[in-house]
């Protein structure tokens, strides 16, 4: 499920990128989300041993697949926000 969460976020940010002002750097955020989505997809394909391809439960610390997907998005949005703050401090915006 974390694959779907990441891909839905990537599609949504890419759609917003067409309409939002360039000062929000949504192209950078979109690139990070698509990169994460592709990495997760490759991980799913290489680790597939039969059974369900999209898992709703995990065996790790976070047992819900949707919550895991949201938890994986938090660092991506944090890096994007740090880049925006850095640009504002440098005076590019």
PyMOL Python script that loads the backbone (N, CA, C, O; Angstrom):
from pymol import cmd

cmd.read_pdbstr("""\
ATOM      1  N   UNK A   1       0.816  -1.191   0.000  1.00  0.00           N
ATOM      2  CA  UNK A   1       0.000   0.000   0.000  1.00  0.00           C
ATOM      3  C   UNK A   1       0.862   1.259   0.000  1.00  0.00           C
ATOM      4  O   UNK A   1       0.436   2.306  -0.487  1.00  0.00           O
ATOM      5  N   UNK A   2       2.079   1.159   0.547  1.00  0.00           N
ATOM      6  CA  UNK A   2       2.945   2.335   0.554  1.00  0.00           C
ATOM      7  C   UNK A   2       3.370   2.702  -0.852  1.00  0.00           C
ATOM      8  O   UNK A   2       3.705   3.860  -1.102  1.00  0.00           O
ATOM      9  N   UNK A   3       3.370   1.764  -1.773  1.00  0.00           N
ATOM     10  CA  UNK A   3       3.636   2.078  -3.172  1.00  0.00           C
ATOM     11  C   UNK A   3       2.536   2.969  -3.734  1.00  0.00           C
ATOM     12  O   UNK A   3       2.819   3.976  -4.383  1.00  0.00           O
ATOM     13  N   UNK A   4       1.288   2.603  -3.488  1.00  0.00           N
ATOM     14  CA  UNK A   4       0.168   3.411  -3.979  1.00  0.00           C
ATOM     15  C   UNK A   4       0.142   4.798  -3.344  1.00  0.00           C
ATOM     16  O   UNK A   4      -0.142   5.785  -4.022  1.00  0.00           O
ATOM     17  N   UNK A   5       0.434   4.877  -2.060  1.00  0.00           N
ATOM     18  CA  UNK A   5       0.451   6.165  -1.370  1.00  0.00           C
ATOM     19  C   UNK A   5       1.477   7.097  -2.003  1.00  0.00           C
ATOM     20  O   UNK A   5       1.193   8.273  -2.234  1.00  0.00           O
ATOM     21  N   UNK A   6       2.652   6.584  -2.280  1.00  0.00           N
ATOM     22  CA  UNK A   6       3.708   7.400  -2.880  1.00  0.00           C
ATOM     23  C   UNK A   6       3.361   7.791  -4.311  1.00  0.00           C
ATOM     24  O   UNK A   6       3.585   8.936  -4.704  1.00  0.00           O
ATOM     25  N   UNK A   7       2.825   6.873  -5.090  1.00  0.00           N
ATOM     26  CA  UNK A   7       2.477   7.189  -6.474  1.00  0.00           C
ATOM     27  C   UNK A   7       1.311   8.175  -6.559  1.00  0.00           C
ATOM     28  O   UNK A   7       1.300   9.037  -7.438  1.00  0.00           O
ATOM     29  N   UNK A   8       0.345   8.062  -5.672  1.00  0.00           N
ATOM     30  CA  UNK A   8      -0.765   9.029  -5.652  1.00  0.00           C
ATOM     31  C   UNK A   8      -0.248  10.417  -5.300  1.00  0.00           C
ATOM     32  O   UNK A   8      -0.672  11.407  -5.895  1.00  0.00           O
ATOM     33  N   UNK A   9       0.671  10.495  -4.333  1.00  0.00           N
ATOM     34  CA  UNK A   9       1.267  11.790  -3.983  1.00  0.00           C
ATOM     35  C   UNK A   9       2.061  12.355  -5.156  1.00  0.00           C
ATOM     36  O   UNK A   9       2.008  13.557  -5.416  1.00  0.00           O
ATOM     37  N   UNK A  10       2.795  11.505  -5.865  1.00  0.00           N
ATOM     38  CA  UNK A  10       3.582  11.956  -7.020  1.00  0.00           C
ATOM     39  C   UNK A  10       2.673  12.475  -8.131  1.00  0.00           C
ATOM     40  O   UNK A  10       2.973  13.500  -8.743  1.00  0.00           O
ATOM     41  N   UNK A  11       1.581  11.789  -8.395  1.00  0.00           N
ATOM     42  CA  UNK A  11       0.639  12.230  -9.437  1.00  0.00           C
ATOM     43  C   UNK A  11      -0.013  13.549  -9.042  1.00  0.00           C
ATOM     44  O   UNK A  11      -0.153  14.442  -9.879  1.00  0.00           O
ATOM     45  N   UNK A  12      -0.413  13.685  -7.780  1.00  0.00           N
ATOM     46  CA  UNK A  12      -1.063  14.912  -7.325  1.00  0.00           C
ATOM     47  C   UNK A  12      -0.117  16.105  -7.393  1.00  0.00           C
ATOM     48  O   UNK A  12      -0.503  17.178  -7.857  1.00  0.00           O
ATOM     49  N   UNK A  13       1.111  15.928  -6.936  1.00  0.00           N
ATOM     50  CA  UNK A  13       2.075  17.039  -6.964  1.00  0.00           C
ATOM     51  C   UNK A  13       2.432  17.399  -8.399  1.00  0.00           C
ATOM     52  O   UNK A  13       2.608  18.577  -8.709  1.00  0.00           O
ATOM     53  N   UNK A  14       2.543  16.412  -9.278  1.00  0.00           N
ATOM     54  CA  UNK A  14       2.826  16.701 -10.682  1.00  0.00           C
ATOM     55  C   UNK A  14       1.685  17.494 -11.315  1.00  0.00           C
ATOM     56  O   UNK A  14       1.925  18.402 -12.111  1.00  0.00           O
ATOM     57  N   UNK A  15       0.452  17.157 -10.965  1.00  0.00           N
ATOM     58  CA  UNK A  15      -0.698  17.911 -11.484  1.00  0.00           C
ATOM     59  C   UNK A  15      -0.691  19.343 -10.963  1.00  0.00           C
ATOM     60  O   UNK A  15      -0.966  20.277 -11.717  1.00  0.00           O
ATOM     61  N   UNK A  16      -0.378  19.526  -9.679  1.00  0.00           N
ATOM     62  CA  UNK A  16      -0.313  20.883  -9.117  1.00  0.00           C
ATOM     63  C   UNK A  16       0.835  21.687  -9.704  1.00  0.00           C
ATOM     64  O   UNK A  16       0.760  22.912  -9.788  1.00  0.00           O
ATOM     65  N   UNK A  17       1.895  21.003 -10.109  1.00  0.00           N
ATOM     66  CA  UNK A  17       3.076  21.662 -10.656  1.00  0.00           C
ATOM     67  C   UNK A  17       2.750  22.476 -11.912  1.00  0.00           C
ATOM     68  O   UNK A  17       3.379  23.503 -12.164  1.00  0.00           O
ATOM     69  N   UNK A  18       1.769  22.020 -12.699  1.00  0.00           N
ATOM     70  CA  UNK A  18       1.409  22.724 -13.920  1.00  0.00           C
ATOM     71  C   UNK A  18       0.748  24.067 -13.641  1.00  0.00           C
ATOM     72  O   UNK A  18       0.830  24.974 -14.469  1.00  0.00           O
ATOM     73  N   UNK A  19       0.095  24.212 -12.495  1.00  0.00           N
ATOM     74  CA  UNK A  19      -0.703  25.406 -12.226  1.00  0.00           C
ATOM     75  C   UNK A  19      -0.105  26.324 -11.163  1.00  0.00           C
ATOM     76  O   UNK A  19      -0.428  27.511 -11.143  1.00  0.00           O
ATOM     77  N   UNK A  20       0.747  25.822 -10.287  1.00  0.00           N
ATOM     78  CA  UNK A  20       1.279  26.618  -9.181  1.00  0.00           C
ATOM     79  C   UNK A  20       2.439  27.486  -9.652  1.00  0.00           C
ATOM     80  O   UNK A  20       3.102  27.159 -10.636  1.00  0.00           O
ATOM     81  N   UNK A  21       2.687  28.592  -8.952  1.00  0.00           N
ATOM     82  CA  UNK A  21       3.856  29.422  -9.286  1.00  0.00           C
ATOM     83  C   UNK A  21       5.162  28.650  -9.078  1.00  0.00           C
ATOM     84  O   UNK A  21       5.232  27.729  -8.265  1.00  0.00           O
ATOM     85  N   UNK A  22       6.179  29.040  -9.816  1.00  0.00           N
ATOM     86  CA  UNK A  22       7.461  28.341  -9.770  1.00  0.00           C
ATOM     87  C   UNK A  22       8.176  28.520  -8.434  1.00  0.00           C
ATOM     88  O   UNK A  22       9.089  27.754  -8.126  1.00  0.00           O
ATOM     89  N   UNK A  23       7.788  29.506  -7.640  1.00  0.00           N
ATOM     90  CA  UNK A  23       8.486  29.751  -6.378  1.00  0.00           C
ATOM     91  C   UNK A  23       8.284  28.625  -5.371  1.00  0.00           C
ATOM     92  O   UNK A  23       9.025  28.545  -4.391  1.00  0.00           O
ATOM     93  N   UNK A  24       7.307  27.759  -5.583  1.00  0.00           N
ATOM     94  CA  UNK A  24       7.059  26.653  -4.668  1.00  0.00           C
ATOM     95  C   UNK A  24       7.915  25.433  -4.971  1.00  0.00           C
ATOM     96  O   UNK A  24       7.919  24.475  -4.198  1.00  0.00           O
ATOM     97  N   UNK A  25       8.634  25.452  -6.073  1.00  0.00           N
ATOM     98  CA  UNK A  25       9.551  24.376  -6.456  1.00  0.00           C
ATOM     99  C   UNK A  25       8.880  23.003  -6.449  1.00  0.00           C
ATOM    100  O   UNK A  25       9.453  22.027  -5.963  1.00  0.00           O
ATOM    101  N   UNK A  26       7.662  22.934  -6.990  1.00  0.00           N
ATOM    102  CA  UNK A  26       6.934  21.672  -7.033  1.00  0.00           C
ATOM    103  C   UNK A  26       7.567  20.673  -8.001  1.00  0.00           C
ATOM    104  O   UNK A  26       7.356  19.467  -7.866  1.00  0.00           O
ATOM    105  N   UNK A  27       8.332  21.153  -8.964  1.00  0.00           N
ATOM    106  CA  UNK A  27       9.044  20.247  -9.856  1.00  0.00           C
ATOM    107  C   UNK A  27      10.063  19.416  -9.091  1.00  0.00           C
ATOM    108  O   UNK A  27      10.227  18.225  -9.356  1.00  0.00           O
ATOM    109  N   UNK A  28      10.746  20.048  -8.141  1.00  0.00           N
ATOM    110  CA  UNK A  28      11.720  19.353  -7.295  1.00  0.00           C
ATOM    111  C   UNK A  28      11.019  18.316  -6.413  1.00  0.00           C
ATOM    112  O   UNK A  28      11.485  17.184  -6.282  1.00  0.00           O
ATOM    113  N   UNK A  29       9.895  18.718  -5.808  1.00  0.00           N
ATOM    114  CA  UNK A  29       9.121  17.795  -4.974  1.00  0.00           C
ATOM    115  C   UNK A  29       8.593  16.631  -5.809  1.00  0.00           C
ATOM    116  O   UNK A  29       8.635  15.480  -5.374  1.00  0.00           O
ATOM    117  N   UNK A  30       8.103  16.930  -6.993  1.00  0.00           N
ATOM    118  CA  UNK A  30       7.590  15.896  -7.879  1.00  0.00           C
ATOM    119  C   UNK A  30       8.688  14.901  -8.256  1.00  0.00           C
ATOM    120  O   UNK A  30       8.455  13.693  -8.282  1.00  0.00           O
ATOM    121  N   UNK A  31       9.866  15.408  -8.542  1.00  0.00           N
ATOM    122  CA  UNK A  31      10.995  14.546  -8.887  1.00  0.00           C
ATOM    123  C   UNK A  31      11.359  13.621  -7.724  1.00  0.00           C
ATOM    124  O   UNK A  31      11.636  12.441  -7.935  1.00  0.00           O
ATOM    125  N   UNK A  32      11.359  14.149  -6.504  1.00  0.00           N
ATOM    126  CA  UNK A  32      11.663  13.312  -5.339  1.00  0.00           C
ATOM    127  C   UNK A  32      10.595  12.237  -5.143  1.00  0.00           C
ATOM    128  O   UNK A  32      10.918  11.089  -4.835  1.00  0.00           O
ATOM    129  N   UNK A  33       9.326  12.603  -5.321  1.00  0.00           N
ATOM    130  CA  UNK A  33       8.243  11.633  -5.133  1.00  0.00           C
ATOM    131  C   UNK A  33       8.267  10.552  -6.208  1.00  0.00           C
ATOM    132  O   UNK A  33       8.068   9.375  -5.905  1.00  0.00           O
ATOM    133  N   UNK A  34       8.509  10.939  -7.463  1.00  0.00           N
ATOM    134  CA  UNK A  34       8.590   9.935  -8.522  1.00  0.00           C
ATOM    135  C   UNK A  34       9.787   9.018  -8.316  1.00  0.00           C
ATOM    136  O   UNK A  34       9.704   7.821  -8.589  1.00  0.00           O
ATOM    137  N   UNK A  35      10.898   9.568  -7.837  1.00  0.00           N
ATOM    138  CA  UNK A  35      12.065   8.737  -7.533  1.00  0.00           C
ATOM    139  C   UNK A  35      11.767   7.731  -6.437  1.00  0.00           C
ATOM    140  O   UNK A  35      12.142   6.563  -6.541  1.00  0.00           O
ATOM    141  N   UNK A  36      11.089   8.184  -5.381  1.00  0.00           N
ATOM    142  CA  UNK A  36      10.716   7.263  -4.300  1.00  0.00           C
ATOM    143  C   UNK A  36       9.740   6.204  -4.802  1.00  0.00           C
ATOM    144  O   UNK A  36       9.849   5.033  -4.439  1.00  0.00           O
ATOM    145  N   UNK A  37       8.789   6.615  -5.633  1.00  0.00           N
ATOM    146  CA  UNK A  37       7.823   5.654  -6.176  1.00  0.00           C
ATOM    147  C   UNK A  37       8.481   4.588  -7.038  1.00  0.00           C
ATOM    148  O   UNK A  37       8.125   3.412  -6.960  1.00  0.00           O
ATOM    149  N   UNK A  38       9.437   4.995  -7.856  1.00  0.00           N
ATOM    150  CA  UNK A  38      10.146   4.041  -8.714  1.00  0.00           C
ATOM    151  C   UNK A  38      11.004   3.104  -7.868  1.00  0.00           C
ATOM    152  O   UNK A  38      11.083   1.910  -8.156  1.00  0.00           O
ATOM    153  N   UNK A  39      11.647   3.634  -6.826  1.00  0.00           N
ATOM    154  CA  UNK A  39      12.450   2.770  -5.957  1.00  0.00           C
ATOM    155  C   UNK A  39      11.588   1.739  -5.234  1.00  0.00           C
ATOM    156  O   UNK A  39      11.979   0.578  -5.109  1.00  0.00           O
ATOM    157  N   UNK A  40      10.419   2.161  -4.757  1.00  0.00           N
ATOM    158  CA  UNK A  40       9.523   1.234  -4.070  1.00  0.00           C
ATOM    159  C   UNK A  40       8.989   0.189  -5.049  1.00  0.00           C
ATOM    160  O   UNK A  40       8.872  -0.986  -4.701  1.00  0.00           O
ATOM    161  N   UNK A  41       8.666   0.615  -6.274  1.00  0.00           N
ATOM    162  CA  UNK A  41       8.194  -0.327  -7.289  1.00  0.00           C
ATOM    163  C   UNK A  41       9.258  -1.378  -7.603  1.00  0.00           C
ATOM    164  O   UNK A  41       8.948  -2.566  -7.694  1.00  0.00           O
ATOM    165  N   UNK A  42      10.500  -0.948  -7.769  1.00  0.00           N
ATOM    166  CA  UNK A  42      11.584  -1.893  -8.040  1.00  0.00           C
ATOM    167  C   UNK A  42      11.767  -2.846  -6.854  1.00  0.00           C
ATOM    168  O   UNK A  42      12.004  -4.038  -7.046  1.00  0.00           O
ATOM    169  N   UNK A  43      11.659  -2.321  -5.632  1.00  0.00           N
ATOM    170  CA  UNK A  43      11.759  -3.164  -4.445  1.00  0.00           C
ATOM    171  C   UNK A  43      10.651  -4.210  -4.420  1.00  0.00           C
ATOM    172  O   UNK A  43      10.892  -5.367  -4.076  1.00  0.00           O
ATOM    173  N   UNK A  44       9.433  -3.800  -4.788  1.00  0.00           N
ATOM    174  CA  UNK A  44       8.318  -4.754  -4.830  1.00  0.00           C
ATOM    175  C   UNK A  44       8.534  -5.819  -5.910  1.00  0.00           C
ATOM    176  O   UNK A  44       8.283  -7.001  -5.676  1.00  0.00           O
ATOM    177  N   UNK A  45       8.991  -5.406  -7.071  1.00  0.00           N
ATOM    178  CA  UNK A  45       9.178  -6.354  -8.176  1.00  0.00           C
ATOM    179  C   UNK A  45      10.295  -7.352  -7.847  1.00  0.00           C
ATOM    180  O   UNK A  45      10.137  -8.555  -8.053  1.00  0.00           O
ATOM    181  N   UNK A  46      11.421  -6.847  -7.335  1.00  0.00           N
ATOM    182  CA  UNK A  46      12.533  -7.754  -7.045  1.00  0.00           C
ATOM    183  C   UNK A  46      12.267  -8.639  -5.837  1.00  0.00           C
ATOM    184  O   UNK A  46      12.797  -9.748  -5.764  1.00  0.00           O
ATOM    185  N   UNK A  47      11.460  -8.177  -4.887  1.00  0.00           N
ATOM    186  CA  UNK A  47      11.183  -8.965  -3.701  1.00  0.00           C
ATOM    187  C   UNK A  47       9.922  -9.803  -3.800  1.00  0.00           C
ATOM    188  O   UNK A  47       9.537 -10.453  -2.828  1.00  0.00           O
ATOM    189  N   UNK A  48       9.273  -9.800  -4.957  1.00  0.00           N
ATOM    190  CA  UNK A  48       8.012 -10.524  -5.125  1.00  0.00           C
ATOM    191  C   UNK A  48       8.266 -12.026  -5.159  1.00  0.00           C
ATOM    192  O   UNK A  48       9.041 -12.517  -5.979  1.00  0.00           O
ATOM    193  N   UNK A  49       7.608 -12.744  -4.267  1.00  0.00           N
ATOM    194  CA  UNK A  49       7.759 -14.202  -4.206  1.00  0.00           C
ATOM    195  C   UNK A  49       6.415 -14.905  -4.326  1.00  0.00           C
ATOM    196  O   UNK A  49       6.267 -16.036  -3.864  1.00  0.00           O
ATOM    197  N   UNK A  50       5.456 -14.265  -4.926  1.00  0.00           N
ATOM    198  CA  UNK A  50       4.119 -14.836  -5.029  1.00  0.00           C
ATOM    199  C   UNK A  50       3.218 -14.233  -3.963  1.00  0.00           C
ATOM    200  O   UNK A  50       3.690 -13.607  -3.014  1.00  0.00           O
ATOM    201  N   UNK A  51       1.948 -14.426  -4.128  1.00  0.00           N
ATOM    202  CA  UNK A  51       1.002 -13.863  -3.170  1.00  0.00           C
ATOM    203  C   UNK A  51       0.574 -12.459  -3.565  1.00  0.00           C
ATOM    204  O   UNK A  51       0.557 -12.112  -4.746  1.00  0.00           O
ATOM    205  N   UNK A  52       0.230 -11.657  -2.566  1.00  0.00           N
ATOM    206  CA  UNK A  52      -0.234 -10.291  -2.837  1.00  0.00           C
ATOM    207  C   UNK A  52       0.931  -9.388  -3.223  1.00  0.00           C
ATOM    208  O   UNK A  52       1.984  -9.401  -2.585  1.00  0.00           O
ATOM    209  N   UNK A  53       0.723  -8.603  -4.280  1.00  0.00           N
ATOM    210  CA  UNK A  53       1.759  -7.657  -4.692  1.00  0.00           C
ATOM    211  C   UNK A  53       1.681  -6.398  -3.846  1.00  0.00           C
ATOM    212  O   UNK A  53       2.710  -5.858  -3.440  1.00  0.00           O
ATOM    213  N   UNK A  54       0.464  -5.924  -3.576  1.00  0.00           N
ATOM    214  CA  UNK A  54       0.257  -4.762  -2.713  1.00  0.00           C
ATOM    215  C   UNK A  54      -0.202  -5.257  -1.345  1.00  0.00           C
ATOM    216  O   UNK A  54      -1.291  -5.816  -1.210  1.00  0.00           O
ATOM    217  N   UNK A  55       0.621  -5.051  -0.356  1.00  0.00           N
ATOM    218  CA  UNK A  55       0.328  -5.535   0.989  1.00  0.00           C
ATOM    219  C   UNK A  55      -0.290  -4.416   1.817  1.00  0.00           C
ATOM    220  O   UNK A  55       0.175  -3.277   1.792  1.00  0.00           O
ATOM    221  N   UNK A  56      -1.340  -4.758   2.545  1.00  0.00           N
ATOM    222  CA  UNK A  56      -1.982  -3.786   3.425  1.00  0.00           C
ATOM    223  C   UNK A  56      -1.446  -3.883   4.845  1.00  0.00           C
ATOM    224  O   UNK A  56      -1.622  -2.953   5.632  1.00  0.00           O
ATOM    225  N   UNK A  57      -0.805  -4.974   5.184  1.00  0.00           N
ATOM    226  CA  UNK A  57      -0.204  -5.172   6.497  1.00  0.00           C
ATOM    227  C   UNK A  57       1.282  -5.451   6.314  1.00  0.00           C
ATOM    228  O   UNK A  57       1.683  -6.111   5.355  1.00  0.00           O
ATOM    229  N   UNK A  58       2.090  -4.950   7.229  1.00  0.00           N
ATOM    230  CA  UNK A  58       3.524  -5.196   7.175  1.00  0.00           C
ATOM    231  C   UNK A  58       3.952  -5.931   8.434  1.00  0.00           C
ATOM    232  O   UNK A  58       3.202  -6.006   9.407  1.00  0.00           O
ATOM    233  N   UNK A  59       5.144  -6.464   8.408  1.00  0.00           N
ATOM    234  CA  UNK A  59       5.660  -7.170   9.569  1.00  0.00           C
ATOM    235  C   UNK A  59       6.672  -6.335  10.333  1.00  0.00           C
ATOM    236  O   UNK A  59       7.354  -6.846  11.222  1.00  0.00           O
ATOM    237  N   UNK A  60       6.777  -5.058   9.998  1.00  0.00           N
ATOM    238  CA  UNK A  60       7.753  -4.195  10.639  1.00  0.00           C
ATOM    239  C   UNK A  60       7.189  -3.450  11.833  1.00  0.00           C
ATOM    240  O   UNK A  60       6.184  -3.852  12.420  1.00  0.00           O
ATOM    241  N   UNK A  61       7.849  -2.363  12.180  1.00  0.00           N
ATOM    242  CA  UNK A  61       7.450  -1.546  13.316  1.00  0.00           C
ATOM    243  C   UNK A  61       6.091  -0.905  13.085  1.00  0.00           C
ATOM    244  O   UNK A  61       5.274  -0.832  14.004  1.00  0.00           O
ATOM    245  N   UNK A  62       5.841  -0.439  11.864  1.00  0.00           N
ATOM    246  CA  UNK A  62       4.540   0.111  11.488  1.00  0.00           C
ATOM    247  C   UNK A  62       3.798  -0.991  10.739  1.00  0.00           C
ATOM    248  O   UNK A  62       4.228  -1.412   9.665  1.00  0.00           O
ATOM    249  N   UNK A  63       2.692  -1.456  11.298  1.00  0.00           N
ATOM    250  CA  UNK A  63       2.021  -2.630  10.730  1.00  0.00           C
ATOM    251  C   UNK A  63       0.995  -2.287   9.663  1.00  0.00           C
ATOM    252  O   UNK A  63       0.588  -3.174   8.912  1.00  0.00           O
ATOM    253  N   UNK A  64       0.563  -1.036   9.564  1.00  0.00           N
ATOM    254  CA  UNK A  64      -0.428  -0.630   8.573  1.00  0.00           C
ATOM    255  C   UNK A  64       0.303  -0.079   7.353  1.00  0.00           C
ATOM    256  O   UNK A  64       1.156   0.798   7.490  1.00  0.00           O
ATOM    257  N   UNK A  65      -0.018  -0.580   6.167  1.00  0.00           N
ATOM    258  CA  UNK A  65       0.659  -0.154   4.945  1.00  0.00           C
ATOM    259  C   UNK A  65       0.401   1.297   4.581  1.00  0.00           C
ATOM    260  O   UNK A  65       1.297   1.969   4.069  1.00  0.00           O
ATOM    261  N   UNK A  66      -0.807   1.798   4.835  1.00  0.00           N
ATOM    262  CA  UNK A  66      -1.118   3.194   4.525  1.00  0.00           C
ATOM    263  C   UNK A  66      -0.360   4.137   5.443  1.00  0.00           C
ATOM    264  O   UNK A  66       0.171   5.152   4.990  1.00  0.00           O
ATOM    265  N   UNK A  67      -0.306   3.815   6.719  1.00  0.00           N
ATOM    266  CA  UNK A  67       0.435   4.640   7.677  1.00  0.00           C
ATOM    267  C   UNK A  67       1.924   4.625   7.338  1.00  0.00           C
ATOM    268  O   UNK A  67       2.602   5.644   7.473  1.00  0.00           O
ATOM    269  N   UNK A  68       2.431   3.483   6.901  1.00  0.00           N
ATOM    270  CA  UNK A  68       3.824   3.396   6.480  1.00  0.00           C
ATOM    271  C   UNK A  68       4.077   4.290   5.275  1.00  0.00           C
ATOM    272  O   UNK A  68       5.107   4.961   5.212  1.00  0.00           O
ATOM    273  N   UNK A  69       3.153   4.309   4.317  1.00  0.00           N
ATOM    274  CA  UNK A  69       3.306   5.180   3.156  1.00  0.00           C
ATOM    275  C   UNK A  69       3.328   6.646   3.539  1.00  0.00           C
ATOM    276  O   UNK A  69       4.128   7.415   3.005  1.00  0.00           O
ATOM    277  N   UNK A  70       2.463   7.043   4.455  1.00  0.00           N
ATOM    278  CA  UNK A  70       2.442   8.435   4.919  1.00  0.00           C
ATOM    279  C   UNK A  70       3.726   8.754   5.688  1.00  0.00           C
ATOM    280  O   UNK A  70       4.288   9.839   5.541  1.00  0.00           O
ATOM    281  N   UNK A  71       4.183   7.810   6.504  1.00  0.00           N
ATOM    282  CA  UNK A  71       5.432   8.018   7.248  1.00  0.00           C
ATOM    283  C   UNK A  71       6.621   8.141   6.301  1.00  0.00           C
ATOM    284  O   UNK A  71       7.581   8.850   6.605  1.00  0.00           O
ATOM    285  N   UNK A  72       6.569   7.460   5.162  1.00  0.00           N
ATOM    286  CA  UNK A  72       7.651   7.578   4.188  1.00  0.00           C
ATOM    287  C   UNK A  72       7.614   8.909   3.447  1.00  0.00           C
ATOM    288  O   UNK A  72       8.643   9.365   2.949  1.00  0.00           O
ATOM    289  N   UNK A  73       6.446   9.539   3.365  1.00  0.00           N
ATOM    290  CA  UNK A  73       6.328  10.830   2.687  1.00  0.00           C
ATOM    291  C   UNK A  73       6.811  11.987   3.556  1.00  0.00           C
ATOM    292  O   UNK A  73       7.220  13.021   3.027  1.00  0.00           O
ATOM    293  N   UNK A  74       6.773  11.834   4.856  1.00  0.00           N
ATOM    294  CA  UNK A  74       7.146  12.927   5.762  1.00  0.00           C
ATOM    295  C   UNK A  74       8.574  13.421   5.524  1.00  0.00           C
ATOM    296  O   UNK A  74       8.766  14.633   5.430  1.00  0.00           O
ATOM    297  N   UNK A  75       9.597  12.549   5.419  1.00  0.00           N
ATOM    298  CA  UNK A  75      10.946  13.070   5.149  1.00  0.00           C
ATOM    299  C   UNK A  75      11.069  13.760   3.786  1.00  0.00           C
ATOM    300  O   UNK A  75      11.841  14.707   3.640  1.00  0.00           O
ATOM    301  N   UNK A  76      10.321  13.295   2.801  1.00  0.00           N
ATOM    302  CA  UNK A  76      10.375  13.933   1.480  1.00  0.00           C
ATOM    303  C   UNK A  76       9.840  15.360   1.574  1.00  0.00           C
ATOM    304  O   UNK A  76      10.449  16.293   1.050  1.00  0.00           O
ATOM    305  N   UNK A  77       8.706  15.522   2.239  1.00  0.00           N
ATOM    306  CA  UNK A  77       8.154  16.863   2.399  1.00  0.00           C
ATOM    307  C   UNK A  77       9.037  17.729   3.294  1.00  0.00           C
ATOM    308  O   UNK A  77       9.093  18.943   3.100  1.00  0.00           O
ATOM    309  N   UNK A  78       9.728  17.138   4.270  1.00  0.00           N
ATOM    310  CA  UNK A  78      10.637  17.891   5.131  1.00  0.00           C
ATOM    311  C   UNK A  78      11.830  18.418   4.335  1.00  0.00           C
ATOM    312  O   UNK A  78      12.238  19.565   4.514  1.00  0.00           O
ATOM    313  N   UNK A  79      12.386  17.587   3.459  1.00  0.00           N
ATOM    314  CA  UNK A  79      13.505  18.036   2.619  1.00  0.00           C
ATOM    315  C   UNK A  79      13.041  19.140   1.681  1.00  0.00           C
ATOM    316  O   UNK A  79      13.756  20.123   1.484  1.00  0.00           O
ATOM    317  N   UNK A  80      11.859  18.996   1.100  1.00  0.00           N
ATOM    318  CA  UNK A  80      11.319  20.020   0.207  1.00  0.00           C
ATOM    319  C   UNK A  80      11.138  21.341   0.950  1.00  0.00           C
ATOM    320  O   UNK A  80      11.479  22.401   0.425  1.00  0.00           O
ATOM    321  N   UNK A  81      10.605  21.282   2.166  1.00  0.00           N
ATOM    322  CA  UNK A  81      10.425  22.498   2.962  1.00  0.00           C
ATOM    323  C   UNK A  81      11.763  23.122   3.320  1.00  0.00           C
ATOM    324  O   UNK A  81      11.885  24.347   3.330  1.00  0.00           O
ATOM    325  N   UNK A  82      12.766  22.310   3.613  1.00  0.00           N
ATOM    326  CA  UNK A  82      14.095  22.836   3.910  1.00  0.00           C
ATOM    327  C   UNK A  82      14.681  23.551   2.692  1.00  0.00           C
ATOM    328  O   UNK A  82      15.321  24.593   2.835  1.00  0.00           O
ATOM    329  N   UNK A  83      14.470  23.005   1.510  1.00  0.00           N
ATOM    330  CA  UNK A  83      14.951  23.657   0.286  1.00  0.00           C
ATOM    331  C   UNK A  83      14.244  24.987   0.079  1.00  0.00           C
ATOM    332  O   UNK A  83      14.876  25.972  -0.302  1.00  0.00           O
ATOM    333  N   UNK A  84      12.942  25.026   0.326  1.00  0.00           N
ATOM    334  CA  UNK A  84      12.204  26.289   0.192  1.00  0.00           C
ATOM    335  C   UNK A  84      12.700  27.332   1.188  1.00  0.00           C
ATOM    336  O   UNK A  84      12.859  28.501   0.839  1.00  0.00           O
ATOM    337  N   UNK A  85      12.942  26.914   2.418  1.00  0.00           N
ATOM    338  CA  UNK A  85      13.451  27.848   3.425  1.00  0.00           C
ATOM    339  C   UNK A  85      14.851  28.325   3.064  1.00  0.00           C
ATOM    340  O   UNK A  85      15.166  29.502   3.240  1.00  0.00           O
ATOM    341  N   UNK A  86      15.681  27.441   2.569  1.00  0.00           N
ATOM    342  CA  UNK A  86      17.029  27.820   2.154  1.00  0.00           C
ATOM    343  C   UNK A  86      16.989  28.825   1.011  1.00  0.00           C
ATOM    344  O   UNK A  86      17.747  29.795   1.007  1.00  0.00           O
ATOM    345  N   UNK A  87      16.114  28.597   0.047  1.00  0.00           N
ATOM    346  CA  UNK A  87      15.955  29.550  -1.062  1.00  0.00           C
ATOM    347  C   UNK A  87      15.472  30.912  -0.565  1.00  0.00           C
ATOM    348  O   UNK A  87      15.933  31.950  -1.039  1.00  0.00           O
ATOM    349  N   UNK A  88      14.560  30.904   0.372  1.00  0.00           N
ATOM    350  CA  UNK A  88      14.047  32.174   0.912  1.00  0.00           C
ATOM    351  C   UNK A  88      15.143  32.920   1.657  1.00  0.00           C
ATOM    352  O   UNK A  88      15.246  34.140   1.537  1.00  0.00           O
ATOM    353  N   UNK A  89      15.968  32.205   2.428  1.00  0.00           N
ATOM    354  CA  UNK A  89      17.063  32.848   3.161  1.00  0.00           C
ATOM    355  C   UNK A  89      18.093  33.426   2.192  1.00  0.00           C
ATOM    356  O   UNK A  89      18.621  34.513   2.425  1.00  0.00           O
ATOM    357  N   UNK A  90      18.376  32.714   1.124  1.00  0.00           N
ATOM    358  CA  UNK A  90      19.326  33.199   0.128  1.00  0.00           C
ATOM    359  C   UNK A  90      18.759  34.331  -0.709  1.00  0.00           C
ATOM    360  O   UNK A  90      19.504  35.023  -1.401  1.00  0.00           O
ATOM    361  N   UNK A  91      17.460  34.524  -0.653  1.00  0.00           N
ATOM    362  CA  UNK A  91      16.842  35.615  -1.382  1.00  0.00           C
ATOM    363  C   UNK A  91      16.446  35.303  -2.812  1.00  0.00           C
ATOM    364  O   UNK A  91      16.248  36.224  -3.603  1.00  0.00           O
ATOM    365  N   UNK A  92      16.325  34.033  -3.167  1.00  0.00           N
ATOM    366  CA  UNK A  92      15.952  33.673  -4.522  1.00  0.00           C
ATOM    367  C   UNK A  92      14.472  33.851  -4.778  1.00  0.00           C
ATOM    368  O   UNK A  92      14.046  34.003  -5.923  1.00  0.00           O
ATOM    369  N   UNK A  93      13.681  33.833  -3.706  1.00  0.00           N
ATOM    370  CA  UNK A  93      12.232  33.949  -3.889  1.00  0.00           C
ATOM    371  C   UNK A  93      11.823  35.391  -3.686  1.00  0.00           C
ATOM    372  O   UNK A  93      10.641  35.719  -3.793  1.00  0.00           O
TER     373      UNK A  93
END
""", "prot")
cmd.dss("prot")
cmd.show_as("cartoon", "prot")
cmd.util.cbc("prot")
cmd.orient("prot")
